Amino acid sequence: MAITRRLLTCLILLATLWTAAPARAEATLVAVAPDMAAGTIVVRTAERALYLVLPDGQALRYSVGVGRPDRQWIGTTAITGKYVKPNWAPPAAIRNDSPDLPAVIPGGSPANPMGAAALTLSGGDYAIHGTNRPDSIGGFVSYGCIRMSNADIVDLFDRVDLGTPVIVTR
């Protein structure tokens, strides 16, 4: 009987550890053009991919969700803020489409679309952030922000600093 209880206790502990284990980042190492500056983030909306250029002519490639066709933008910007579990205040465009949204959704709430972390971009209108909708990764889904899985945004968050250049292309 004691062996059965020990076995049951071990199984419960293993199940708890298994479900509590954090998701791993899904970045892929790829070769990039030699003229891409190390430390730059490049988002290619047509590919729904974000690249973090490494110093050795390679980059980490992450799958992302990008702006809907009528909400896409291109340009050069930089990271101006880094936030863990940020609050989210829906911008005017989103509030117009969804007037029932609250003024602010607290960070960490399952209803908060910013996910585990956010990197805000200069100009203040857009961010690279996690998501509460992992099924949206790989699609044309946002109002212009770049969505990543929560594991991927946490990985990227730890690799970049304020001022990191961000280039968004089609």
Salt bridges, closest charged atoms under 4 A:
GLU47 OE2 - ARG44 NH1 3.68
ASP97 OD2 - ARG71 NH2 3.79
ASP135 OD2 - ARG133 NH2 3.80
ASP155 OD2 - ARG159 NE 3.00
